[in-house]
C-alpha cells in the first residue's frame, strides 16, 4: 500500500475534512479525495461516511486508522532521530502556545534559553486554536488545559493564579479597597464576554464579595486581551484580575489589591509527542522552563 496515501488517510481522519487535509499537503481537496478513493478501491471497503459537514470513520476506517497511526508514529520517531543528533540540542523547534502566553510570559525566558542553547532555532506559534502535535503542526506546545492523550508527554510547569491589581496612580486617586465590598465603588476592568480563556470564572471580581441575590457589578471596561488588560490597568484605568506572573509584575507599576484574596487558577503544561522524547531540542526547552519556574516559585512564595 502507498505510504503517501496512507499518510493522507491519517490526516483526513484526524481533520474530518478533505479541505483541511488538503491544506496540510498543499494539494487540492479533489486530489486528496482521489487518494482516499484509491485506498478504498484497493481494500474493497468504505473508510469514511460522507456528511455535509464533514467526514466520519466507518468501522473499517477505525481499524485502518489505529494501525496507520501506530506505524506513522514510529516512522516519525525514526525520521526525527535520523535527522537530529540526539546527543546535542540543535535544530528547528516549533512551539505552539496561546497569544497571551507568547506575548506576555514565554518571551521573558527566551533570551536566557537561547544563550544556553544557541544551536536551537525557535519558532513561536501564538495561536489560541489548539494545534495538532500528532500531525506535526508544531513540535511541542505550552498549554493551559490538557485532555488525557496517551501518545503525548505532559510535563507540569507551573500554576498561574488570578489576583487583583491596580496602578499606584489609580489607587492614589480613588483609594485602596479594604474589603471585597469596596469594589462596588471602583472602576473594574474585565475580559470581554466572548474571549477564550482557561480560568473558568475569569471575571470573578464582578461577583467577588457580593451577597447571593445581588446583581453583578458593571465593568468600567471590557477587553479581549490579557496583555491589553494589563496595559489598561498600568495606565490607571482601574482594577483588573491578572495572572500572578512574578517576572512580569516585578517590573510593573501595578500593586496588589486585597492581597489576601486569590481568584481562579490554571495549570500550565509542556506537551510533546512521546515519539520525540529522545530528541534533545524538544526536551531542552521543557527542562529549562521547569527548572527556571521551580526556582522562581521557591524564591517568591505568593501565599506569604
NORWOJO-V225409 format. One record per run of one state. SS is the DSSP state (~ for helix, > for strand, _ for the rest). FROM is the first residue (numbers start at 0). TO is the last residue. If there is no record, write none. Layout:
<<SS;FROM;TO> <SS;FROM;TO>>
This chain:
<<_;0;1> <~;2;14> <_;15;16> <~;17;24> <_;25;27> <~;28;42> <_;43;46> <>;47;50> <_;51;52> <>;53;56> <_;57;57> <~;58;82> <_;83;89> <>;90;96> <_;97;97> <~;98;115> <_;116;118> <>;119;125> <_;126;138> <>;139;142> <_;143;150> <>;151;166> <~;167;173> <_;174;178> <~;179;184> <_;185;186> <>;187;189> <_;190;202> <~;203;205> <_;206;219> <>;220;221> <_;222;224> <~;225;233> <_;234;237> <>;238;242> <_;243;244> <~;245;248> <_;249;252> <>;253;256> <_;257;263> <>;264;272> <~;273;275> <_;276;278> <~;279;298> <_;299;303>>
